[in-house]
Amino acid sequence: MIRFLLTVTIFCALVAAVLGFANRIKLLRLNQDLGVAQSARDDAGNKLKDFQQRLKQTEDRLSTQERLTQQERDSRNGELNTTRAKLNQLTEQLAARDSENKALTAAITEAGRNLEQKQRAEEDRQALAKRLIETEEQLNQYRIAEKEKVGYAADLEGSVLSINRDAKALTVSLGKNTGIAPQSRLTVVRNGEKLAELRVVSVESDTCVVEFTSPSAENVSKVVVGDAVIVASK
């Protein structure tokens, strides 16, 4: 009996030793696994910290880039608004220039029309003056012929064709054909009233240029185109 109990005791001790050794090995393995897990956790923690740092840096860069982008956007918007303002100003200036051009075109057209009218009026005046000269020359030639026939005739008569107020000179429809010569004396009359005395400066075949014999400033204002001019027959 004692031997059996001793045997059982020894067996239990062996079993306990075996179980203790197995548990020690298992504990050692668990400690190793725990160390590996802690190392992996530390690596994961480091990686997490590195990722967080990178994430923060990325966020900072994005924030900075966003601020720069916003500043650039604001700058471009300012430039765009300035360009639009300049464009509007140039558009207004162009519209004003266009209006000025239209006004100038209208003025040039009107001036051209007035010039044409003046040219036509001048042509008409010259034609009428020519007819007047021809008529007066015929009358004066008739007076000269009458004088040769009967020994007397009415005074030779012409008309004031134009007035140069700056030079205070007149153009008269009497010329060489009616015996007018330089220094000849003529008289401007209107309704039988003598207005001014004239002196011939230069002579053409049917016209002459004359000046006033007196230096009075009122001479030019007294005479108008169409006034009669006579030269006493001798």
C-alpha positions in Angstrom: 0.0 0.0 0.0 2.8 2.3 0.9 4.5 1.4 -2.3 1.4 2.1 -4.3 1.0 5.5 -2.7 4.6 6.3 -3.3 4.2 5.2 -6.9 1.2 7.4 -7.3 3.0 10.3 -5.6 6.0 9.9 -7.9 3.7 9.7 -10.9 1.9 12.8 -9.8 5.1 14.6 -9.3 6.3 13.6 -12.7 3.1 14.7 -14.3 3.3 18.0 -12.4 6.9 18.4 -13.5 6.0 17.7 -17.1 3.0 20.1 -16.9 5.2 22.8 -15.3 7.8 22.4 -18.0 5.1 22.5 -20.7 3.6 25.6 -19.1 7.0 27.2 -18.8 7.6 26.5 -22.5 4.2 27.9 -23.3 4.7 30.9 -21.1 8.1 31.5 -22.8 6.4 31.3 -26.2 3.7 33.6 -25.1 6.3 36.0 -23.8 8.0 35.8 -27.2 4.7 36.3 -29.0 4.0 39.2 -26.7 7.3 40.8 -27.4 6.7 40.4 -31.1 3.2 41.9 -30.8 4.6 44.8 -28.8 7.3 45.3 -31.4 4.7 45.2 -34.1 2.6 47.6 -32.1 5.5 49.9 -31.7 6.2 49.7 -35.4 2.5 50.3 -36.1 2.6 53.3 -33.7 5.7 54.7 -35.3 4.1 54.2 -38.7 0.9 55.9 -37.4 2.9 58.8 -36.1 4.8 59.1 -39.4 1.5 58.9 -41.3 -0.1 61.5 -39.0 2.9 63.8 -39.5 2.7 63.3 -43.2 -1.0 63.9 -43.1 -0.5 67.1 -41.2 2.3 68.2 -43.6 -0.1 67.4 -46.5 -2.9 69.3 -44.8 -0.5 72.2 -44.2 0.7 72.1 -47.9 -2.9 71.9 -49.1 -3.9 74.8 -46.8 -0.9 76.9 -48.0 -1.7 76.0 -51.6 -5.3 76.8 -51.1 -4.3 80.2 -49.6 -1.9 80.8 -52.5 -4.6 79.7 -55.0 -7.1 82.0 -53.4 -4.6 84.9 -53.5 -3.9 84.1 -57.1 -7.6 83.8 -57.8 -8.2 87.2 -56.1 -5.3 88.7 -58.1 -6.6 87.3 -61.3 -10.1 88.5 -60.5 -8.6 92.0 -59.8 -6.7 91.9 -63.1 -9.9 90.7 -64.8 -12.0 93.5 -63.3 -9.3 96.1 -64.3 -9.2 94.7 -67.8 -13.0 94.8 -68.0 -13.0 98.4 -66.8 -10.4 99.3 -69.4 -12.4 97.5 -72.0 -15.5 99.4 -71.0 -13.6 102.6 -71.1 -12.1 101.8 -74.5 -15.6 100.8 -75.7 -17.0 104.1 -74.6 -14.0 106.0 -76.2 -14.6 104.0 -79.4 -18.3 104.8 -79.4 -17.4 108.5 -78.8 -14.9 108.4 -81.7 -17.5 106.7 -83.8 -20.0 109.5 -83.0 -17.3 112.1 -83.7 -16.4 110.3 -87.0 -20.1 110.3 -88.0 -20.4 114.0 -87.0 -17.3 114.8 -89.0 -18.5 112.8 -92.0 -21.8 114.6 -91.8 -20.0 117.9 -91.5 -17.7 117.0 -94.4 -20.6 116.0 -96.5 -22.4 119.2 -95.6 -19.3 121.2 -96.3 -18.9 119.5 -99.7 -22.5 120.2 -100.4 -22.0 123.8 -99.4 -18.8 124.0 -101.5 -20.7 122.6 -104.5 -23.4 125.2 -103.9 -20.8 127.9 -103.6 -19.1 126.7 -106.7 -22.4 126.6 -108.6 -23.2 130.1 -107.2 -19.7 131.3 -108.3 -20.2 129.8 -111.7 -23.6 131.4 -112.0 -22.1 134.7 -110.8 -19.3 134.5 -113.3 -21.8 133.7 -116.0 -24.0 136.6 -115.0 -21.0 138.9 -114.8 -19.9 137.8 -118.3 -23.4 138.5 -119.7 -23.4 141.8 -117.8 -20.0 142.7 -119.2 -21.1 141.8 -122.7 -24.3 143.8 -122.4 -22.6 146.8 -121.0 -19.8 146.6 -123.6 -22.4 146.5 -126.3 -24.1 149.5 -124.8 -20.8 151.4 -124.4 -19.8 150.5 -128.0 -23.1 151.9 -129.1 -22.5 155.1 -127.1 -19.1 155.4 -128.6 -20.5 155.0 -132.1 -23.2 157.5 -131.4 -20.6 160.0 -130.2 -18.7 159.5 -133.5 -21.9 160.1 -135.4 -23.5 163.0 -133.6 -20.5 164.4 -131.7 -21.9 163.6 -128.2 -23.1 160.6 -126.2 -24.0 159.5 -122.7 -21.3 158.7 -120.2 -19.8 155.2 -120.5 -21.2 152.9 -117.8 -20.1 149.7 -116.1 -20.8 147.8 -112.8 -18.9 146.7 -109.7 -18.3 143.0 -110.2 -16.4 142.2 -107.0 -15.0 143.9 -103.9 -11.7 143.0 -102.1 -12.3 144.6 -98.7 -8.8 143.7 -97.4 -7.0 145.4 -100.3 -9.8 148.0 -100.6 -9.9 147.4 -104.4 -12.8 146.8 -106.8 -13.2 144.9 -110.1 -15.3 146.9 -112.6 -16.8 145.8 -115.9 -15.0 148.4 -118.0 -11.8 147.7 -119.8 -9.6 148.4 -122.8 -12.5 147.8 -125.2 -14.2 150.9 -123.9 -11.0 153.0 -123.8 -10.1 152.5 -120.1 -6.4 152.9 -119.3 -4.4 152.9 -116.1 -4.9 156.1 -114.0 -8.3 156.7 -115.6 -10.9 158.2 -113.2 -14.2 156.5 -112.6 -17.2 157.3 -110.3 -19.5 155.0 -108.4 -23.1 156.1 -108.5 -26.3 154.8 -107.1 -29.7 156.3 -108.0 -27.9 159.3 -109.4 -25.9 159.9 -106.2 -22.1 159.8 -106.4 -20.7 157.4 -103.8 -16.9 157.3 -104.4 -14.2 158.3 -106.8 -12.0 155.6 -108.3 -8.6 155.4 -110.0 -7.8 152.6 -112.4 -4.8 150.4 -111.3 -4.7 147.7 -114.0 -6.8 147.0 -117.1 -7.9 143.9 -119.0 -9.8 143.8 -122.3 -13.2 144.0 -120.6 -12.5 144.6 -116.9 -10.3 146.7 -114.7 -9.1 146.8 -111.1 -9.6 150.2 -109.3 -8.9 151.7 -106.0 -10.4 154.6 -104.1 -8.9 158.0 -104.7 -9.5 159.0 -101.0 -8.1 156.9 -98.1 -11.4 157.1 -96.1 -12.2 153.9 -94.3 -15.9 154.3 -95.1 -15.4 153.9 -98.9 -15.6 150.1 -98.9 -18.7 150.1 -96.7 -20.5 152.5 -99.1 -20.1 150.4 -102.2 -21.8 147.0 -103.0 -21.5 144.6 -105.9 -23.8 145.8 -108.7 -23.4 149.5 -108.2 -23.0 151.5 -111.4 -19.6 152.9 -112.4 -19.4 155.7 -115.0 -16.6 157.4 -116.8 -17.3 160.8 -118.3 -17.1 160.9 -122.1 -14.6 163.4 -123.6 
